[in-house]
Amino acid sequence: MDSLDLQVLQQARAWHAAGRAVWLVTVIETWGSAPRPPGALLALRDDGLVVGSVSGGCVEDDLIARVREGERNTHPTLVAYGVSKEEAARFGLPCGGNLRLVQEPLHDAAWITEVLARTAAHELVARRLDLTTGAVTVEPAARGEEFAFDGSSLRALYGPRWRLLVIGAGQLSRALAPMAQMLDFDVIVCDPREEYHLSWDVPGTTFSKAMPDDLVLELQLDPHSAVVAVTHDPKLDDMALLEALKSPAFYVGALGSRANTGKRRERLKLFDLDDAQIARLHGPVGLDLGAKTPGEIAVSIAAALVRARHGAAGSADAGSDARSNSGA
């Protein structure tokens, strides 16, 4: 789920509470180069105002036009676009792109309130829509699950399906945390130093004063988890990395210059890690963007997380530019 979909739900609920008619439009299936994936969400108001996206432009324009011309679907309806090359061109889809949507009226926003409350508590939930009856139920979901449509019902996920543990609560972490949240990560920041705990105030994150290595073990990191160590303090960073590198976490990285990353690898060899585990360490952390400021380094880390999450090849880690991760 794109975390922006929660904003779509918030706006849809507000419109509904104000007495406006509202429809939710969900991408259920795509072929070819459709620009938005299954599960992408849009809310459409009775006067044509929209929030969210299902295609990036022309499909939204057609949905708006239908509502403004008086179309009022009272039950979930399947809508198809781009079934021919001519239509694909008309609706701004890439050549050969096709998509199917479900457009449903929002009769009751209670389920949105439940979804927003549970995701605010860092839960991952699924909404199930029965296309025959229009009934909506909210149920627990698990990391690794995907959007599903079987022809008669859809199941959409809401909440963070990925976790990012950031060791250290300094300026870089303040820049990285909101970026990661926008990328569908549940962000946990760990720093046992009292002065950092007292000043941490990034909304939506979880803060822990535990020792980082203890927290890594407590979290039971899975393949949907990432760890980034940025304290510049080997006593905190190295012990957390030691445990994280033994876990199935999909990304483990640490801030530091190339020289200091080399020293860190040598220190890690003193513990019960094999060469393959040590080789999993991304250091300096992030992609090589020539980053210098905390904000730029945060962008490079966020980009590396996206690349690793999708298993994509790309630019090297920031190690080729020591300036981007200077320090211990």
Kinemage of the C-alpha trace (Angstrom):
@kinemage 1
@onewidth
@group {chain A} dominant
@subgroup {mainchain}
@vectorlist {calphas} color= white
{ca met a 1} P 0.000 0.000 0.000
{ca asp a 2} L 1.129 3.515 -0.816
{ca ser a 3} L 1.006 5.520 2.418
{ca leu a 4} L -0.580 8.361 0.422
{ca asp a 5} L -3.708 6.197 0.214
{ca leu a 6} L -4.305 6.925 3.890
{ca gln a 7} L -4.543 10.602 2.966
{ca val a 8} L -7.106 9.655 0.314
{ca leu a 9} L -9.152 7.843 2.954
{ca gln a 10} L -8.918 10.775 5.365
{ca gln a 11} L -10.215 13.168 2.724
{ca ala a 12} L -12.975 10.783 1.642
{ca arg a 13} L -14.155 10.499 5.244
{ca ala a 14} L -14.141 14.292 5.637
{ca trp a 15} L -16.198 14.754 2.474
{ca his a 16} L -18.663 12.073 3.602
{ca ala a 17} L -18.989 13.701 7.045
{ca ala a 18} L -19.770 17.004 5.328
{ca gly a 19} L -22.714 15.376 3.568
{ca arg a 20} L -21.152 15.008 0.115
{ca ala a 21} L -21.528 11.936 -2.074
{ca val a 22} L -18.173 10.183 -2.444
{ca trp a 23} L -16.873 7.310 -4.551
{ca leu a 24} L -13.660 5.354 -4.060
{ca val a 25} L -11.917 4.136 -7.199
{ca thr a 26} L -9.375 1.315 -6.892
{ca val a 27} L -7.060 -0.114 -9.547
{ca ile a 28} L -7.695 -3.861 -9.547
{ca glu a 29} L -5.813 -5.068 -12.592
{ca thr a 30} L -3.286 -3.745 -15.116
{ca trp a 31} L -1.692 -4.979 -18.322
{ca gly a 32} L 1.263 -3.550 -20.151
{ca ser a 33} L 2.685 -0.266 -18.952
{ca ala a 34} L -0.210 1.068 -16.873
{ca pro a 35} L 1.218 3.879 -14.698
{ca arg a 36} L -0.385 2.936 -11.351
{ca pro a 37} L -0.263 -0.505 -9.691
{ca pro a 38} L -3.159 -2.638 -8.403
{ca gly a 39} L -4.439 -1.196 -5.140
{ca ala a 40} L -3.850 2.443 -6.130
{ca leu a 41} L -6.691 4.537 -4.790
{ca leu a 42} L -8.626 7.678 -5.718
{ca ala a 43} L -11.543 9.430 -3.995
{ca leu a 44} L -14.058 11.274 -6.160
{ca arg a 45} L -16.550 13.844 -4.832
{ca asp a 46} L -19.976 14.531 -6.351
{ca asp a 47} L -18.790 17.830 -7.857
{ca gly a 48} L -15.778 16.212 -9.541
{ca leu a 49} L -13.133 17.081 -6.962
{ca val a 50} L -10.586 14.268 -6.604
{ca val a 51} L -7.734 13.233 -4.349
{ca gly a 52} L -5.356 10.408 -5.181
{ca ser a 53} L -4.563 8.862 -8.548
{ca val a 54} L -5.300 5.772 -10.633
{ca ser a 55} L -3.581 6.691 -13.896
{ca gly a 56} L -1.845 10.014 -13.685
{ca gly a 57} L -4.260 12.156 -15.687
{ca cys a 58} L -6.722 11.366 -18.454
{ca val a 59} L -8.553 8.476 -16.772
{ca glu a 60} L -9.191 10.757 -13.821
{ca asp a 61} L -10.553 13.364 -16.245
{ca asp a 62} L -13.017 10.823 -17.647
{ca leu a 63} L -14.182 9.768 -14.168
{ca ile a 64} L -14.691 13.426 -13.243
{ca ala a 65} L -16.652 14.064 -16.427
{ca arg a 66} L -18.952 11.112 -15.732
{ca val a 67} L -19.799 12.407 -12.266
{ca arg a 68} L -20.316 15.970 -13.469
{ca glu a 69} L -22.653 14.658 -16.177
{ca gly a 70} L -24.801 13.046 -13.495
{ca glu a 71} L -23.533 9.463 -13.280
{ca arg a 72} L -24.267 8.137 -9.787
{ca asn a 73} L -23.181 4.555 -9.170
{ca thr a 74} L -25.023 3.186 -6.132
{ca his a 75} L -23.109 -0.113 -5.904
{ca pro a 76} L -19.564 -1.275 -6.746
{ca thr a 77} L -19.005 -1.174 -10.498
{ca leu a 78} L -16.202 -2.466 -12.731
{ca val a 79} L -14.733 0.091 -15.156
{ca ala a 80} L -12.175 -0.710 -17.883
{ca tyr a 81} L -9.843 1.623 -19.764
{ca gly a 82} L -7.364 1.094 -22.557
{ca val a 83} L -8.829 -2.098 -23.981
{ca ser a 84} L -7.585 -1.017 -27.426
{ca lys a 85} L -4.567 0.949 -28.630
{ca glu a 86} L -6.894 3.788 -29.591
{ca glu a 87} L -8.355 3.986 -26.097
{ca ala a 88} L -4.899 3.670 -24.552
{ca ala a 89} L -3.848 6.726 -26.531
{ca arg a 90} L -7.070 8.573 -25.701
{ca phe a 91} L -6.697 8.072 -21.971
{ca gly a 92} L -3.000 8.819 -21.830
{ca leu a 93} L -1.932 5.266 -21.086
{ca pro a 94} L 1.408 4.030 -22.403
{ca cys a 95} L 1.161 2.051 -25.633
{ca gly a 96} L -0.594 -1.214 -24.887
{ca gly a 97} L -1.419 -0.214 -21.313
{ca asn a 98} L -4.749 -1.316 -19.870
{ca leu a 99} L -6.358 -1.088 -16.469
{ca arg a 100} L -9.523 -2.147 -14.692
{ca leu a 101} L -11.015 -0.260 -11.797
{ca val a 102} L -13.654 -0.743 -9.147
{ca gln a 103} L -15.728 2.350 -8.446
{ca glu a 104} L -17.678 2.086 -5.187
{ca pro a 105} L -19.941 4.527 -3.393
{ca leu a 106} L -18.945 5.412 0.161
{ca his a 107} L -22.170 4.768 2.070
{ca asp a 108} L -20.590 4.342 5.508
{ca ala a 109} L -17.204 5.723 6.589
{ca ala a 110} L -16.979 3.733 9.846
{ca trp a 111} L -14.535 1.294 8.277
{ca ile a 112} L -12.276 4.211 7.285
{ca thr a 113} L -12.203 5.379 10.894
{ca glu a 114} L -11.201 1.867 11.959
{ca val a 115} L -8.474 1.637 9.307
{ca leu a 116} L -7.044 5.039 10.242
{ca ala a 117} L -7.047 4.206 13.965
{ca arg a 118} L -5.396 0.836 13.509
{ca thr a 119} L -2.754 2.045 11.074
{ca ala a 120} L -1.991 4.942 13.439
{ca ala a 121} L -1.162 2.232 15.980
{ca his a 122} L 1.297 0.748 13.441
{ca glu a 123} L -1.007 -2.148 12.546
{ca leu a 124} L -1.183 -3.605 9.052
{ca val a 125} L -4.804 -4.247 8.110
{ca ala a 126} L -6.761 -5.338 5.058
{ca arg a 127} L -10.054 -4.024 3.770
{ca arg a 128} L -12.228 -6.586 2.013
{ca leu a 129} L -14.950 -5.319 -0.346
{ca asp a 130} L -17.690 -7.672 -1.538
{ca leu a 131} L -18.621 -6.394 -4.993
{ca thr a 132} L -22.005 -8.122 -4.895
{ca thr a 133} L -23.274 -6.630 -1.647
{ca gly a 134} L -20.944 -3.642 -1.211
{ca ala a 135} L -20.147 -4.841 2.315
{ca val a 136} L -16.759 -3.840 3.716
{ca thr a 137} L -14.881 -5.654 6.472
{ca val a 138} L -11.527 -4.823 8.079
{ca glu a 139} L -9.227 -7.661 9.104
{ca pro a 140} L -5.613 -8.206 10.184
{ca ala a 141} L -2.963 -8.571 7.488
{ca ala a 142} L 0.648 -9.705 7.418
{ca arg a 143} L 3.838 -8.421 5.835
{ca gly a 144} L 4.390 -10.008 2.463
{ca glu a 145} L 0.725 -10.024 1.480
{ca glu a 146} L -0.326 -8.190 -1.675
{ca phe a 147} L -3.441 -6.562 -3.071
{ca ala a 148} L -5.840 -9.260 -4.299
{ca phe a 149} L -8.907 -9.374 -6.553
{ca asp a 150} L -10.722 -12.616 -7.395
{ca gly a 151} L -13.560 -11.283 -9.516
{ca ser a 152} L -16.086 -10.954 -6.715
{ca ser a 153} L -14.127 -9.278 -3.926
{ca leu a 154} L -11.032 -7.148 -3.489
{ca arg a 155} L -8.638 -7.100 -0.572
{ca ala a 156} L -6.550 -3.958 -0.150
{ca leu a 157} L -3.792 -3.439 2.409
{ca tyr a 158} L -3.348 -0.368 4.601
{ca gly a 159} L -0.538 0.391 6.983
{ca pro a 160} L 3.232 -0.136 6.870
{ca arg a 161} L 4.269 -3.436 5.318
{ca trp a 162} L 7.966 -2.644 5.812
{ca arg a 163} L 10.008 -1.736 8.894
{ca leu a 164} L 13.012 0.528 9.158
{ca leu a 165} L 15.084 0.563 12.331
{ca val a 166} L 17.278 3.654 12.554
{ca ile a 167} L 20.050 3.529 15.152
{ca gly a 168} L 20.629 7.103 16.290
{ca ala a 169} L 18.308 10.084 16.606
{ca gly a 170} L 20.345 12.931 15.170
{ca gln a 171} L 19.693 15.376 12.349
{ca leu a 172} L 20.068 12.767 9.616
{ca ser a 173} L 17.460 10.555 11.273
{ca arg a 174} L 15.057 13.482 11.442
{ca ala a 175} L 15.371 13.896 7.685
{ca leu a 176} L 15.212 10.170 6.903
{ca ala a 177} L 12.241 9.195 9.085
{ca pro a 178} L 9.500 11.133 7.249
{ca met a 179} L 10.879 10.058 3.869
{ca ala a 180} L 10.762 6.418 4.925
{ca gln a 181} L 7.213 6.821 6.204
{ca met a 182} L 6.140 8.125 2.801
{ca leu a 183} L 7.714 4.988 1.317
{ca asp a 184} L 5.485 2.693 3.428
{ca phe a 185} L 7.960 1.974 6.236
{ca asp a 186} L 7.043 1.700 9.890
{ca val a 187} L 9.945 3.717 11.337
{ca ile a 188} L 11.517 2.789 14.665
{ca val a 189} L 14.276 5.033 15.994
{ca cys a 190} L 16.546 3.734 18.721
{ca asp a 191} L 18.913 5.821 20.808
{ca pro a 192} L 19.682 5.131 24.496
{ca arg a 193} L 21.274 8.553 24.956
{ca glu a 194} L 18.949 10.620 27.128
{ca glu a 195} L 19.535 13.941 25.388
{ca tyr a 196} L 18.351 12.479 22.075
{ca his a 197} L 15.281 10.842 23.561
{ca leu a 198} L 14.111 14.090 25.143
{ca ser a 199} L 14.310 16.016 21.867
{ca trp a 200} L 12.875 13.432 19.450
{ca asp a 201} L 9.502 14.626 18.152
{ca val a 202} L 9.011 13.201 14.622
{ca pro a 203} L 5.301 12.294 14.300
{ca gly a 204} L 4.306 8.727 13.499
{ca thr a 205} L 7.600 7.144 14.543
{ca thr a 206} L 8.298 4.797 17.433
{ca phe a 207} L 11.183 5.750 19.720
{ca ser a 208} L 13.098 3.268 21.851
{ca lys a 209} L 15.689 3.932 24.561
{ca ala a 210} L 16.794 0.290 24.568
{ca met a 211} L 20.305 -0.731 23.694
{ca pro a 212} L 20.263 -1.133 19.907
{ca asp a 213} L 21.501 -4.736 19.817
{ca asp a 214} L 18.835 -5.749 22.341
{ca leu a 215} L 16.155 -4.074 20.229
{ca val a 216} L 17.351 -5.794 17.053
{ca leu a 217} L 16.856 -9.151 18.756
{ca glu a 218} L 13.507 -8.105 20.221
{ca leu a 219} L 12.149 -7.027 16.822
{ca gln a 220} L 12.930 -10.414 15.239
{ca leu a 221} L 13.867 -8.824 11.942
{ca asp a 222} L 12.349 -10.396 8.844
{ca pro a 223} L 12.906 -10.002 5.068
{ca his a 224} L 10.673 -6.908 5.165
{ca ser a 225} L 12.956 -5.160 7.681
{ca ala a 226} L 15.892 -2.795 7.191
{ca val a 227} L 18.459 -1.419 9.642
{ca val a 228} L 20.454 1.792 9.230
{ca ala a 229} L 23.039 2.779 11.868
{ca val a 230} L 23.952 6.474 12.009
{ca thr a 231} L 25.186 7.301 15.532
{ca his a 232} L 28.936 7.507 14.729
{ca asp a 233} L 29.414 5.571 17.997
{ca pro a 234} L 30.845 2.061 17.453
{ca lys a 235} L 29.544 0.955 20.857
{ca leu a 236} L 26.002 1.538 19.611
{ca asp a 237} L 26.276 0.982 15.860
{ca asp a 238} L 28.541 -2.072 15.762
{ca met a 239} L 26.655 -4.197 18.266
{ca ala a 240} L 23.367 -3.540 16.475
{ca leu a 241} L 24.961 -4.320 13.110
{ca leu a 242} L 26.408 -7.515 14.534
{ca glu a 243} L 22.915 -8.841 15.238
{ca ala a 244} L 21.273 -7.328 12.164
{ca leu a 245} L 23.751 -8.933 9.770
{ca lys a 246} L 22.805 -12.342 11.143
{ca ser a 247} L 19.115 -11.661 10.502
{ca pro a 248} L 17.142 -11.980 7.239
{ca ala a 249} L 16.738 -8.166 7.033
{ca phe a 250} L 16.792 -7.089 3.380
{ca tyr a 251} L 19.084 -4.105 4.003
{ca val a 252} L 21.689 -3.360 6.679
{ca gly a 253} L 23.723 -0.176 6.328
{ca ala a 254} L 25.929 2.125 8.372
{ca leu a 255} L 26.998 5.742 8.056
{ca gly a 256} L 30.721 6.426 7.743
{ca ser a 257} L 33.516 7.145 5.301
{ca arg a 258} L 35.059 4.361 3.206
{ca ala a 259} L 38.057 4.262 5.518
{ca asn a 260} L 35.974 3.957 8.652
{ca thr a 261} L 33.705 1.413 7.012
{ca gly a 262} L 36.790 -0.699 6.388
{ca lys a 263} L 37.730 -0.444 10.061
{ca arg a 264} L 34.171 -1.422 11.022
{ca arg a 265} L 34.356 -4.536 8.846
{ca glu a 266} L 37.610 -5.500 10.570
{ca arg a 267} L 35.965 -5.086 13.979
{ca leu a 268} L 33.012 -7.225 12.915
{ca lys a 269} L 35.410 -10.014 11.927
{ca leu a 270} L 36.279 -10.362 15.603
{ca phe a 271} L 32.785 -11.663 16.307
{ca asp a 272} L 30.797 -14.683 15.164
{ca leu a 273} L 30.116 -13.437 11.652
{ca asp a 274} L 31.254 -15.133 8.481
{ca asp a 275} L 32.522 -13.331 5.380
{ca ala a 276} L 29.148 -13.576 3.623
{ca gln a 277} L 27.366 -11.928 6.527
{ca ile a 278} L 29.899 -9.109 6.746
{ca ala a 279} L 29.628 -8.606 2.978
{ca arg a 280} L 25.930 -7.814 3.444
{ca leu a 281} L 26.847 -4.537 5.155
{ca his a 282} L 26.127 -1.499 2.974
{ca gly a 283} L 28.723 1.057 3.830
{ca pro a 284} L 28.891 3.911 3.410
{ca val a 285} L 25.113 3.699 3.523
{ca gly a 286} L 22.981 4.955 0.629
{ca leu a 287} L 23.419 5.348 -3.112
{ca asp a 288} L 26.261 7.371 -4.564
{ca leu a 289} L 24.524 10.696 -5.213
{ca gly a 290} L 27.418 12.894 -4.142
{ca ala a 291} L 25.321 13.770 -1.081
{ca lys a 292} L 26.743 16.138 1.537
{ca thr a 293} L 23.940 17.549 3.719
{ca pro a 294} L 21.767 15.481 6.092
{ca gly a 295} L 18.794 15.918 3.750
{ca glu a 296} L 20.783 14.768 0.728
{ca ile a 297} L 22.209 11.773 2.574
{ca ala a 298} L 18.676 10.879 3.706
{ca val a 299} L 17.582 10.907 0.050
{ca ser a 300} L 20.466 8.600 -0.864
{ca ile a 301} L 19.520 6.179 1.922
{ca ala a 302} L 15.844 6.232 0.958
{ca ala a 303} L 16.788 5.533 -2.658
{ca ala a 304} L 18.974 2.603 -1.587
{ca leu a 305} L 16.116 1.148 0.449
{ca val a 306} L 13.771 1.343 -2.531
{ca arg a 307} L 16.357 -0.281 -4.800
{ca ala a 308} L 17.030 -3.082 -2.333
{ca arg a 309} L 13.331 -3.594 -1.595
{ca his a 310} L 12.639 -4.260 -5.258
{ca gly a 311} L 15.819 -6.255 -5.807
{ca ala a 312} L 16.874 -3.857 -8.554
{ca ala a 313} L 20.383 -3.240 -9.803
{ca gly a 314} L 21.541 0.353 -9.870
{ca ser a 315} L 24.129 2.850 -8.746
{ca ala a 316} L 26.757 1.801 -6.268
{ca asp a 317} L 26.612 2.504 -2.578
{ca ala a 318} L 27.913 5.880 -1.488
{ca gly a 319} L 31.343 4.411 -0.831
{ca ser a 320} L 32.651 5.892 -4.059
{ca asp a 321} L 32.186 9.375 -2.592
{ca ala a 322} L 33.484 9.517 0.965
{ca arg a 323} L 32.148 13.064 1.376
{ca ser a 324} L 28.572 11.773 1.460
{ca asn a 325} L 29.144 9.772 4.609
{ca ser a 326} L 32.070 11.428 6.315
{ca gly a 327} L 32.765 10.644 9.922
{ca ala a 328} L 33.145 7.577 12.093
